[in-house]
Amino acid sequence: MAWDSAYVTLVFRDAKNRDKRKVVEMVTLDPATSETDAAAIAAAFQAVTKCAVVKYTVSGVNEVVASPAAGSNIDAGMTATCQLAGRDKKCVLRWPDPTEAVQQADGSLLLTDTDVQAIEDLFQAAGVAKISDGELIDSIITGKLDK
């Protein structure tokens, strides 16, 4: 499947261990070709800088045809507290403007809602996503509306 647009993000590092990012939009929209092109872009920039290109990330963007719900507000949000898998530590998972269906009357997160459980499943061992530090969760413990 082709992307609508593709980018490579290059990370340059200097002698003082400082990083700088550069995003380059690519011509190709094919994921496999994008990987090859990204490697060529990284090599070309490495040849013209004293910094080191220490890593690069290829990303494809697919536009989704969707309209925001009436009255939606990006400033409102839900903060869910999660138990990290295999650790005695918690983390937070946030998203903007939660639907009324996932909220209880007091503004807390309805943990038994199937949509909330689907989000939880994404970040568990059998899921397809990781929390920011590459970690997984055992469960969502609680959640509340942001103020």
Contacts in CASP RR format, 6 or more apart in sequence:
PFRMAT RR
TARGET T0000
AUTHOR 0000-0000-0000
METHOD contacts of the structure
MODEL  1
MAWDSAYVTLVFRDAKNRDKRKVVEMVTLDPATSETDAAAIAAAFQAVTK
CAVVKYTVSGVNEVVASPAAGSNIDAGMTATCQLAGRDKKCVLRWPDPTE
AVQQADGSLLLTDTDVQAIEDLFQAAGVAKISDGELIDSIITGKLDK
1 31 0 8 1.000
2 29 0 8 1.000
2 30 0 8 1.000
2 31 0 8 1.000
3 29 0 8 1.000
3 30 0 8 1.000
3 31 0 8 1.000
3 34 0 8 1.000
3 60 0 8 1.000
3 61 0 8 1.000
3 62 0 8 1.000
4 29 0 8 1.000
4 60 0 8 1.000
4 61 0 8 1.000
4 62 0 8 1.000
4 63 0 8 1.000
5 25 0 8 1.000
5 29 0 8 1.000
5 60 0 8 1.000
5 61 0 8 1.000
6 25 0 8 1.000
6 26 0 8 1.000
6 28 0 8 1.000
6 29 0 8 1.000
6 31 0 8 1.000
6 34 0 8 1.000
6 58 0 8 1.000
6 59 0 8 1.000
6 60 0 8 1.000
6 61 0 8 1.000
7 23 0 8 1.000
7 24 0 8 1.000
7 25 0 8 1.000
7 26 0 8 1.000
7 58 0 8 1.000
7 59 0 8 1.000
7 60 0 8 1.000
7 61 0 8 1.000
8 23 0 8 1.000
8 24 0 8 1.000
8 26 0 8 1.000
8 34 0 8 1.000
8 37 0 8 1.000
8 38 0 8 1.000
8 41 0 8 1.000
8 42 0 8 1.000
8 56 0 8 1.000
8 57 0 8 1.000
8 58 0 8 1.000
8 59 0 8 1.000
9 21 0 8 1.000
9 22 0 8 1.000
9 23 0 8 1.000
9 24 0 8 1.000
9 56 0 8 1.000
9 57 0 8 1.000
9 59 0 8 1.000
10 21 0 8 1.000
10 22 0 8 1.000
10 23 0 8 1.000
10 24 0 8 1.000
10 41 0 8 1.000
10 42 0 8 1.000
10 45 0 8 1.000
10 53 0 8 1.000
10 55 0 8 1.000
10 56 0 8 1.000
11 19 0 8 1.000
11 20 0 8 1.000
11 21 0 8 1.000
11 53 0 8 1.000
11 54 0 8 1.000
11 55 0 8 1.000
11 56 0 8 1.000
12 19 0 8 1.000
12 20 0 8 1.000
12 21 0 8 1.000
12 22 0 8 1.000
12 45 0 8 1.000
12 49 0 8 1.000
12 51 0 8 1.000
12 52 0 8 1.000
12 53 0 8 1.000
12 54 0 8 1.000
13 19 0 8 1.000
13 51 0 8 1.000
13 52 0 8 1.000
13 54 0 8 1.000
14 20 0 8 1.000
14 50 0 8 1.000
14 51 0 8 1.000
19 54 0 8 1.000
20 51 0 8 1.000
22 45 0 8 1.000
24 41 0 8 1.000
26 34 0 8 1.000
26 37 0 8 1.000
26 38 0 8 1.000
26 41 0 8 1.000
27 37 0 8 1.000
28 34 0 8 1.000
28 37 0 8 1.000
31 58 0 8 1.000
31 60 0 8 1.000
34 58 0 8 1.000
34 60 0 8 1.000
35 58 0 8 1.000
38 56 0 8 1.000
38 58 0 8 1.000
39 56 0 8 1.000
41 56 0 8 1.000
42 53 0 8 1.000
42 56 0 8 1.000
45 53 0 8 1.000
46 52 0 8 1.000
46 53 0 8 1.000
72 97 0 8 1.000
73 96 0 8 1.000
73 97 0 8 1.000
74 96 0 8 1.000
74 97 0 8 1.000
75 96 0 8 1.000
76 96 0 8 1.000
76 97 0 8 1.000
76 98 0 8 1.000
76 145 0 8 1.000
76 146 0 8 1.000
77 94 0 8 1.000
77 95 0 8 1.000
77 96 0 8 1.000
77 97 0 8 1.000
77 98 0 8 1.000
77 145 0 8 1.000
77 146 0 8 1.000
78 94 0 8 1.000
78 95 0 8 1.000
78 98 0 8 1.000
78 102 0 8 1.000
78 103 0 8 1.000
78 109 0 8 1.000
78 143 0 8 1.000
78 144 0 8 1.000
78 145 0 8 1.000
78 146 0 8 1.000
79 92 0 8 1.000
79 93 0 8 1.000
79 94 0 8 1.000
79 143 0 8 1.000
79 144 0 8 1.000
79 145 0 8 1.000
79 146 0 8 1.000
80 92 0 8 1.000
80 93 0 8 1.000
80 94 0 8 1.000
80 109 0 8 1.000
80 116 0 8 1.000
80 119 0 8 1.000
80 140 0 8 1.000
80 141 0 8 1.000
80 142 0 8 1.000
80 143 0 8 1.000
81 90 0 8 1.000
81 91 0 8 1.000
81 92 0 8 1.000
81 140 0 8 1.000
81 141 0 8 1.000
81 142 0 8 1.000
81 143 0 8 1.000
82 90 0 8 1.000
82 91 0 8 1.000
82 92 0 8 1.000
82 93 0 8 1.000
82 120 0 8 1.000
82 123 0 8 1.000
82 131 0 8 1.000
82 137 0 8 1.000
82 138 0 8 1.000
82 139 0 8 1.000
82 140 0 8 1.000
82 141 0 8 1.000
83 90 0 8 1.000
83 137 0 8 1.000
83 138 0 8 1.000
83 139 0 8 1.000
83 141 0 8 1.000
84 90 0 8 1.000
84 91 0 8 1.000
84 131 0 8 1.000
84 135 0 8 1.000
84 136 0 8 1.000
84 137 0 8 1.000
84 138 0 8 1.000
85 124 0 8 1.000
85 125 0 8 1.000
85 135 0 8 1.000
85 136 0 8 1.000
85 137 0 8 1.000
85 138 0 8 1.000
86 138 0 8 1.000
87 135 0 8 1.000
90 141 0 8 1.000
91 131 0 8 1.000
91 132 0 8 1.000
91 133 0 8 1.000
91 135 0 8 1.000
91 137 0 8 1.000
93 119 0 8 1.000
93 123 0 8 1.000
93 131 0 8 1.000
93 137 0 8 1.000
93 140 0 8 1.000
94 146 0 8 1.000
95 119 0 8 1.000
98 109 0 8 1.000
98 145 0 8 1.000
99 115 0 8 1.000
101 110 0 8 1.000
101 113 0 8 1.000
101 115 0 8 1.000
102 109 0 8 1.000
102 110 0 8 1.000
102 113 0 8 1.000
102 115 0 8 1.000
102 116 0 8 1.000
103 109 0 8 1.000
103 110 0 8 1.000
103 145 0 8 1.000
104 110 0 8 1.000
107 144 0 8 1.000
107 145 0 8 1.000
108 142 0 8 1.000
108 143 0 8 1.000
108 144 0 8 1.000
108 145 0 8 1.000
109 116 0 8 1.000
109 140 0 8 1.000
109 142 0 8 1.000
109 143 0 8 1.000
109 144 0 8 1.000
110 116 0 8 1.000
111 117 0 8 1.000
111 140 0 8 1.000
111 142 0 8 1.000
111 143 0 8 1.000
116 140 0 8 1.000
119 140 0 8 1.000
120 137 0 8 1.000
120 139 0 8 1.000
120 140 0 8 1.000
121 127 0 8 1.000
122 128 0 8 1.000
122 129 0 8 1.000
123 129 0 8 1.000
123 130 0 8 1.000
123 131 0 8 1.000
123 136 0 8 1.000
123 137 0 8 1.000
124 136 0 8 1.000
124 137 0 8 1.000
124 138 0 8 1.000
124 139 0 8 1.000
125 136 0 8 1.000
127 136 0 8 1.000
130 136 0 8 1.000
131 137 0 8 1.000
END
